[in-house]
Amino acid sequence: VNEVEESNSIQIFPNPSNSLTSIKLSGDWDAIVLLKVFDVQGKLVFEESNKVPTIKLSTENYADGMYFIELSDQNTSIMKKVTIQH
């Protein structure tokens, strides 16, 4: 995986989230990206392949706290923080 390129980016909103998080991808992503969600201990709590440019992630069953969302394709990998508050 190459280093993050400035042309590819993601926006996560709302942040903090309570039940549904939207992830908007911009730039030159592949048609399908791999979405992974990790808790603060680094444990993988969710994994799924998704189509771009917008992904909806249900967070209603997640415990309150900070999580890391990683999106990757053949060329790019980006990780962002999201806070869950119910």
N, C-alpha and C positions, 0 to 999 in steps of 0.2 A: 504494500500500500504506500502510495506516495504521500508526501507531506501535504497538508491542507493547502489548496490553491485558493487564491483570492477570488477566483471566478465562481466557486461553489460556496454556498452558505445556507444556513437554516435559521428560521425564526420559530420560536416556540411561544405560543400564547394560548390562554392567559398564563401568566407565571407570577404568583402562585396559582395553581390549578386546584379545582375541587372535584370535578367529576369527568371532565372531558378536556383534553389538550389537543390543540391543532399544531401541526408541524408543517411549515411551508418551506419547500426547498426552492432555491434559485441557483441558476448557473447551469453547467453542463453535466448533469447527473445522468447515469444510465437510466433506462426505462424502469427497471426494478432495483430497489435499494433494500438493504438489510437493516432493520430497526432492532436495536437491543436496548433494554432498560436494566440498569444496575442500581442496587441500593448503595448506601454509603459504605458498607463493608465490602463492596465489590462483587456481591452475589448477583448473578444473572436472574432477574425476576420475570422477564418477558423477552421473547424473540419472535420476529415475524418478517417476512418479505412483503414489501409494499410497492405500489405504483406511485410515481411522482405525478404532480408537483405538491399535493397536499395530503397529509396523513392525519387521520383522527385516531387518537389514543385514549381509550377509556381508563380513567384513573380512580374511579369510584371505589374499587376494591383494594386500593393501595393504602397502607398505613400512612399517617401524616409524617412528613419528613422530607429530606432532600434525596433526589434520585439523579442519575446521570443517563442521558439519552444519547446513544451512539447511532449514527447513520453512516453506512458505508456502501460503496459500490466497487467496481474493479479498480478505480483510480484514486478514490478519495475516502477519507474517514474523518468525521467530525463528531466531537462529543460536547454536549452542553448540559448545564445543570437545570433542573426544574424542581420546584418546591410544591409538595402536595399539602393542602390545608383543607380540612372538611369543616 
